[in-house]
Amino acid sequence: MENKRLTKAEEEVMQQLWELKEAFVNELVEKFPDPKPAYNTVSTIIRILEKKGFVAHRAFGKSHQYYPVQSKKEYADKHFSHFIENYFSNSYQTLVSFLTHHDKLDIKDMEAIRALMDVEINRQKGDQNG
């Protein structure tokens, strides 16, 4: 599967399917908050996702149970890298600089991020010394 992107509607259906792990269309519809999308709408989107290679199905008579072919993490990893490349010149340092200057990031968030970074720095330094 190359660098295929999900539309907003496709992503909403995939979010439900990733959470459920496998589902019939009616189960997907029920998972949505009100106002729920129409059964036919979800059915059409799931068939498009299958053609794109994101979803496969198991047949139970005339019913199909769908399941994701690509995990949420795999999709996120691929598209986050694309996002960094396109919006931050492939520089994580530029991304972090952007985040630290963003009004919605408070000191508590920055301290939590720094703590996560410190743990990862120490882990990687340990790997180099071991």
Contacts in CASP RR format, 6 or more apart in sequence:
PFRMAT RR
TARGET T0000
AUTHOR 0000-0000-0000
METHOD contacts of the structure
MODEL  1
MENKRLTKAEEEVMQQLWELKEAFVNELVEKFPDPKPAYNTVSTIIRILE
KKGFVAHRAFGKSHQYYPVQSKKEYADKHFSHFIENYFSNSYQTLVSFLT
HHDKLDIKDMEAIRALMDVEINRQKGDQNG
1 53 0 8 1.000
1 54 0 8 1.000
1 69 0 8 1.000
1 70 0 8 1.000
3 78 0 8 1.000
3 82 0 8 1.000
4 52 0 8 1.000
4 53 0 8 1.000
4 54 0 8 1.000
5 79 0 8 1.000
6 14 0 8 1.000
6 49 0 8 1.000
6 54 0 8 1.000
6 75 0 8 1.000
9 41 0 8 1.000
9 45 0 8 1.000
10 45 0 8 1.000
10 48 0 8 1.000
10 49 0 8 1.000
10 52 0 8 1.000
10 54 0 8 1.000
12 32 0 8 1.000
13 28 0 8 1.000
13 42 0 8 1.000
13 45 0 8 1.000
13 46 0 8 1.000
13 49 0 8 1.000
14 49 0 8 1.000
14 54 0 8 1.000
14 55 0 8 1.000
14 68 0 8 1.000
14 72 0 8 1.000
14 75 0 8 1.000
15 72 0 8 1.000
16 23 0 8 1.000
16 28 0 8 1.000
16 31 0 8 1.000
16 32 0 8 1.000
17 23 0 8 1.000
17 28 0 8 1.000
17 46 0 8 1.000
17 55 0 8 1.000
17 66 0 8 1.000
17 67 0 8 1.000
17 68 0 8 1.000
18 68 0 8 1.000
18 71 0 8 1.000
18 72 0 8 1.000
19 31 0 8 1.000
20 27 0 8 1.000
20 28 0 8 1.000
20 31 0 8 1.000
21 67 0 8 1.000
21 68 0 8 1.000
22 58 0 8 1.000
22 65 0 8 1.000
22 66 0 8 1.000
22 67 0 8 1.000
23 31 0 8 1.000
23 65 0 8 1.000
23 66 0 8 1.000
23 67 0 8 1.000
24 63 0 8 1.000
24 64 0 8 1.000
24 65 0 8 1.000
24 66 0 8 1.000
25 39 0 8 1.000
25 42 0 8 1.000
25 43 0 8 1.000
25 46 0 8 1.000
25 64 0 8 1.000
25 66 0 8 1.000
26 39 0 8 1.000
28 42 0 8 1.000
28 46 0 8 1.000
28 66 0 8 1.000
29 36 0 8 1.000
29 37 0 8 1.000
29 38 0 8 1.000
29 39 0 8 1.000
29 42 0 8 1.000
30 36 0 8 1.000
32 42 0 8 1.000
46 55 0 8 1.000
46 66 0 8 1.000
49 55 0 8 1.000
49 66 0 8 1.000
50 56 0 8 1.000
50 57 0 8 1.000
50 66 0 8 1.000
53 69 0 8 1.000
53 70 0 8 1.000
54 68 0 8 1.000
54 69 0 8 1.000
54 70 0 8 1.000
54 75 0 8 1.000
55 66 0 8 1.000
55 67 0 8 1.000
55 68 0 8 1.000
55 69 0 8 1.000
56 66 0 8 1.000
56 67 0 8 1.000
56 69 0 8 1.000
57 64 0 8 1.000
57 65 0 8 1.000
57 66 0 8 1.000
57 67 0 8 1.000
58 64 0 8 1.000
58 65 0 8 1.000
58 67 0 8 1.000
84 90 0 8 1.000
84 91 0 8 1.000
84 92 0 8 1.000
84 95 0 8 1.000
88 94 0 8 1.000
88 95 0 8 1.000
88 98 0 8 1.000
99 105 0 8 1.000
99 113 0 8 1.000
100 110 0 8 1.000
END
